[in-house]
Amino acid sequence: MVASYLIRIIDWLYIKPVSRLISRDTFGYGICGAANMALDTLWYFIIYNYIVAHRFIDLDFIVISPHIATLIVVFPITFFTGFWLNRYVAFRVTHLASRKQLIRYLLSVAGSLAINYACMKLFVEVFNIWPTPSKMLTTAICVAYSYVAARFFTFRKS
């Protein structure tokens, strides 16, 4: 029910100037990605400020900084919302079992994390580019990788 409502909104937004430039799947993927990123930011803000409350978390064997503790809590939430949005709204592919797609999605997210790490190390430490522009460039690379992985691996059509 929620998915069909979201699909109707995306279809309503998919109008002539946009529809001539990109496919419906790409547009839907972009909308779903932007929505998941907004949810990620909202959850991060709430959990960082009101649950973790800027405190270090002492687990006796390790102390976790507040921003990393929040990341650990938020990641599974946005991982599953991202999977749901891609499976049921952006690509609407159901010929594969949910478990198989979830494993493929996990692999593609792991690839994104690896690319993020490698690009940031390369741009900042090797090419001496400032961190913020490096993160912007890295994000662009990861978005392209994530779309290709989702379209042709995780949610490919039979």
C-alpha positions as CSV (number, residue, x, y, z in Angstrom):
1,M,0.0,0.0,0.0
2,V,2.8,2.5,0.9
3,A,4.8,1.4,-2.1
4,S,1.9,2.0,-4.5
5,Y,1.4,5.4,-3.1
6,L,5.1,6.3,-3.5
7,I,5.0,4.9,-7.0
8,R,2.1,7.1,-7.9
9,I,4.0,10.2,-6.6
10,I,7.1,9.3,-8.6
11,D,4.9,8.7,-11.7
12,W,3.3,12.1,-11.2
13,L,6.7,13.8,-10.9
14,Y,8.0,12.0,-14.0
15,I,7.0,14.7,-16.5
16,K,8.2,15.7,-20.0
17,P,11.5,17.5,-19.5
18,V,12.7,14.8,-17.1
19,S,11.2,11.8,-19.0
20,R,13.1,12.8,-22.2
21,L,16.4,12.8,-20.3
22,I,16.3,9.7,-18.1
23,S,14.5,6.4,-17.8
24,R,11.7,5.9,-15.3
25,D,13.9,3.4,-13.4
26,T,16.7,5.9,-13.1
27,F,14.3,8.6,-12.0
28,G,12.7,6.4,-9.4
29,Y,16.1,5.3,-8.1
30,G,17.1,8.9,-7.7
31,I,13.9,9.8,-5.9
32,C,14.2,6.8,-3.6
33,G,17.9,7.5,-3.0
34,A,17.2,11.1,-2.1
35,A,14.4,10.0,0.2
36,N,16.6,7.4,1.9
37,M,19.4,10.0,2.3
38,A,16.9,12.4,3.9
39,L,15.7,9.7,6.3
40,D,19.3,8.9,7.1
41,T,20.0,12.5,7.9
42,L,16.9,12.8,10.1
43,W,17.6,9.6,12.0
44,Y,21.2,10.6,12.5
45,F,20.2,14.0,13.9
46,I,17.6,12.5,16.3
47,I,19.7,9.6,17.5
48,Y,22.9,11.7,17.8
49,N,21.2,14.5,19.7
50,Y,18.6,12.8,21.8
51,I,19.5,9.1,22.2
52,V,23.3,9.0,22.1
53,A,23.1,12.6,23.3
54,H,26.7,13.5,22.3
55,R,28.1,10.9,24.8
56,F,31.0,8.5,24.3
57,I,29.9,4.9,24.7
58,D,32.2,2.9,26.9
59,L,31.9,-0.9,26.3
60,D,34.9,-1.7,28.7
61,F,37.0,-3.1,25.8
62,I,36.5,-0.1,23.5
63,V,35.1,3.5,23.7
64,I,33.0,4.5,20.8
65,S,32.7,8.2,19.9
66,P,29.2,9.6,19.7
67,H,29.3,10.2,15.9
68,I,30.4,6.6,15.2
69,A,28.0,5.2,17.8
70,T,25.2,7.0,16.0
71,L,26.4,5.7,12.6
72,I,26.3,2.2,13.9
73,V,22.7,2.6,15.1
74,V,21.5,4.4,11.9
75,F,23.2,2.2,9.3
76,P,20.9,-0.8,9.7
77,I,17.8,1.4,9.6
78,T,18.7,3.1,6.3
79,F,20.1,-0.1,4.9
80,F,16.7,-1.8,5.2
81,T,14.7,1.3,4.1
82,G,17.0,1.6,1.1
83,F,16.5,-2.1,0.2
84,W,12.7,-1.8,0.6
85,L,12.5,1.4,-1.5
86,N,14.6,-0.1,-4.3
87,R,12.8,-3.5,-4.3
88,Y,9.3,-2.2,-4.1
89,V,9.3,1.3,-5.5
90,A,12.3,2.1,-7.7
91,F,12.9,-1.2,-9.6
92,R,9.8,-3.3,-8.6
93,V,11.6,-6.5,-9.4
94,T,10.2,-9.6,-7.7
95,H,11.4,-12.5,-9.7
96,L,14.2,-13.1,-7.2
97,A,13.5,-14.1,-3.7
98,S,13.8,-11.3,-1.1
99,R,16.6,-13.1,0.7
100,K,18.7,-13.4,-2.5
101,Q,18.1,-9.7,-3.3
102,L,18.9,-8.7,0.3
103,I,22.3,-10.6,0.1
104,R,23.0,-8.9,-3.3
105,Y,22.1,-5.5,-1.8
106,L,24.4,-6.2,1.2
107,L,27.2,-6.9,-1.3
108,S,26.6,-3.8,-3.3
109,V,26.5,-1.7,-0.1
110,A,29.8,-3.3,1.0
111,G,31.2,-2.3,-2.4
112,S,30.0,1.3,-1.8
113,L,31.7,1.4,1.6
114,A,34.9,0.1,0.1
115,I,34.8,2.6,-2.8
116,N,34.0,5.4,-0.3
117,Y,37.0,4.4,1.8
118,A,39.4,4.0,-1.1
119,C,38.4,7.2,-2.9
120,M,38.7,9.3,0.3
121,K,42.1,7.9,1.0
122,L,43.2,8.4,-2.6
123,F,41.8,11.9,-3.1
124,V,42.8,13.3,0.3
125,E,46.1,11.5,1.0
126,V,47.5,10.9,-2.4
127,F,46.1,13.7,-4.5
128,N,46.0,16.2,-1.6
129,I,42.5,17.4,-2.4
130,W,40.6,18.9,0.6
131,P,38.3,16.5,2.4
132,T,35.0,18.2,1.5
133,P,35.5,18.3,-2.3
134,S,36.9,14.8,-2.0
135,K,33.7,13.7,-0.3
136,M,31.6,15.3,-3.0
137,L,33.6,13.6,-5.7
138,T,33.5,10.3,-3.8
139,T,29.7,10.6,-3.4
140,A,29.3,11.1,-7.2
141,I,31.4,8.0,-7.9
142,C,29.5,6.0,-5.3
143,V,26.1,7.1,-6.6
144,A,27.1,5.9,-10.1
145,Y,28.4,2.6,-8.8
146,S,25.3,2.1,-6.6
147,Y,23.0,2.7,-9.6
148,V,24.9,0.3,-11.8
149,A,25.0,-2.3,-9.1
150,A,21.3,-2.0,-8.3
151,R,20.2,-2.0,-11.9
152,F,22.4,-4.8,-13.3
153,F,23.1,-6.9,-10.2
154,T,20.8,-6.5,-7.2
155,F,17.5,-5.7,-9.0
156,R,18.1,-6.7,-12.6
157,K,15.2,-7.7,-14.6
158,S,15.1,-11.2,-16.0
